[in-house]
Amino acid sequence: MKKKFKWLSSYAVTSSGAILEPKKEYKVEQFTEKMVESWVKEGAAEYIEENQKEKKKKREE
Amino acid sequence: MAARSIIAKIGQKANFKKATTWGTAVSANESGAGLNFKNISGVICSKGYHPLVEVDMPIAQFAYLGADQPLDLSITTDMLYSPGALGTMIAMLFGTAGEPSGDGSAKTHTIKFASSISDLFGTLAIGVPGQVWEIPSVKPYSWSLKASAGGLIEGEIKAYGNKLVAPASENEDLEDATYDDRDNRLLFHQATLYVDDYDSEGSLTTTHRVNSFEFSFVRSMKADMAIGDTYCVEPVEAEQAKFSLKVGFPRYDSNTADLLSKMYSETYQMGKLIFEGATISGDDKYTLALWFPYMKIKPFGVQYEDVIKAEIEFDLLKASDAPEGFPDSMPALVLINQRTTDYLG
C-alpha cells in the first residue's frame, strides 16, 4: 500500500474539511485509499515512492 | 446504510461536472466537482402521467407514464470567492472562461458573455440517504446575486435538467469530489458599488452607499420534446439575454438625486460591483467583481416613508466600446482566487 501522495491540483477542500494545497505531501491514511486512488487516476494527485532509506528501515523493523 | 425512512438533506452533498453529450451522464465524483449549496429544489421525477379516458369507461382502466418533462432546478448558495463547480455553472451561463492569469497563488478568472451557450451543460449527482441520484444533463439559464442589510450574499442558479435518474447509473458515490473552497464567502460589508457616467476613456470614481442589491442574468430558453425521445433536447436561447441590477438607497440624498437627473437626461452609466475578501498573498485578495460597461437607469421614484428611500433598477447593456480597464463591452465577471484551471475546462 502506498503511504503518501502529492496534491497536484488547485487548492481544494474535502467534504470532511481537510485542506489540500498544491505540491504538498499528505499521508494516504488521512483520507481513504479509494479517495486517493481516484485522485491519482484523474491526475489530481500522485503517489510518492518511499525512498530506499525508509524501505530499509521498514525491512529491519 | 443510512436510514431511508427519513429523507434528510442534512449531511447530503451534490457534485457537478461538465459533460459532453446531452442526455449522457458523466462521473461527477472527482476533484473540484463538489457543489457548494444550501438548497436544491426541483429534483423530481417529471414523467408525464396519462390516464386513459374513453366514453364507455366510467373509470379509467389504463394509465401510462410519458416522457420526462424538463426539470426546472434552483440551486441556492451563500456565494463564495472560489465557487468551484458552482463557478462552472456560472461560467456556462456566461459562455466564455479560459485559463486564469497570474504568476503567484492568486489567479484571475475573467468570465465573459458569449452569444450562444450551446454544448455547455453538465451532470448533477445528488446524495439522498443510502443512494445517489443523478440528472445527466443540466443547463443553467439564470444566475442572481442578492443581499439586503448585511450578512452573507445569496446566489441562486436556475437550470433545466433533462431527467431524474434514481438511483444514478453513472454516479454511485460522491465522496471523492473536493470543493475549491468551503470558507471565504462574500459578505455584505465587503462590497463597493461604483457608478459613473459612461465614458470609454473615463474611470470609475463615484461610490454609492446602497443597502440592498440584486444582480440578475437570465437567458430565456426553450426546452422542446422531439418524437421518439424520452427527454427534452438541449435547451436553446429563445430571447435576448437580460442583465439587470436593482439597488436600494437607504436615504434619498444628493447621490440619488443625481441619478434621478441622469435618468431624465437619459445619460448612460458604467459601473462595477466589487467584493474584496481575505488576502491570498501579498496585495492579492479574494475578489469577485461584476463589471457593467453600459447601464441605463430605468424610470424610478421614491418610497415616501418616514425616511425617504429609493430603489433604482439599471438595465445592463452592451457598450459600443468597453470603457478603459473594463474586461469587455458586455457585463462580465472577474474572480480572483486560488483555482489554477479554466472553469469550463
HADDOCK unambig.tbl for C-alpha pairs under 7 A between the chains (distance, minus, plus):
assign (segid A and resid 10 and name CA) (segid B and resid 338 and name CA) 6.68 0.50 0.50
assign (segid A and resid 10 and name CA) (segid B and resid 339 and name CA) 5.26 0.50 0.50
assign (segid A and resid 10 and name CA) (segid B and resid 340 and name CA) 5.45 0.50 0.50
assign (segid A and resid 11 and name CA) (segid B and resid 180 and name CA) 6.34 0.50 0.50
assign (segid A and resid 11 and name CA) (segid B and resid 338 and name CA) 6.21 0.50 0.50
assign (segid A and resid 11 and name CA) (segid B and resid 339 and name CA) 6.58 0.50 0.50
assign (segid A and resid 12 and name CA) (segid B and resid 178 and name CA) 6.07 0.50 0.50
assign (segid A and resid 12 and name CA) (segid B and resid 179 and name CA) 5.57 0.50 0.50
assign (segid A and resid 12 and name CA) (segid B and resid 180 and name CA) 4.58 0.50 0.50
assign (segid A and resid 12 and name CA) (segid B and resid 181 and name CA) 6.00 0.50 0.50
assign (segid A and resid 13 and name CA) (segid B and resid 178 and name CA) 5.48 0.50 0.50
assign (segid A and resid 13 and name CA) (segid B and resid 179 and name CA) 5.05 0.50 0.50
assign (segid A and resid 13 and name CA) (segid B and resid 180 and name CA) 6.09 0.50 0.50
assign (segid A and resid 13 and name CA) (segid B and resid 181 and name CA) 5.66 0.50 0.50
assign (segid A and resid 13 and name CA) (segid B and resid 182 and name CA) 6.85 0.50 0.50
assign (segid A and resid 14 and name CA) (segid B and resid 178 and name CA) 4.61 0.50 0.50
assign (segid A and resid 14 and name CA) (segid B and resid 179 and name CA) 6.13 0.50 0.50
assign (segid A and resid 15 and name CA) (segid B and resid 178 and name CA) 6.57 0.50 0.50
assign (segid A and resid 35 and name CA) (segid B and resid 176 and name CA) 4.94 0.50 0.50
assign (segid A and resid 38 and name CA) (segid B and resid 176 and name CA) 6.85 0.50 0.50
assign (segid A and resid 39 and name CA) (segid B and resid 30 and name CA) 6.97 0.50 0.50
assign (segid A and resid 39 and name CA) (segid B and resid 31 and name CA) 6.61 0.50 0.50
assign (segid A and resid 44 and name CA) (segid B and resid 31 and name CA) 6.84 0.50 0.50
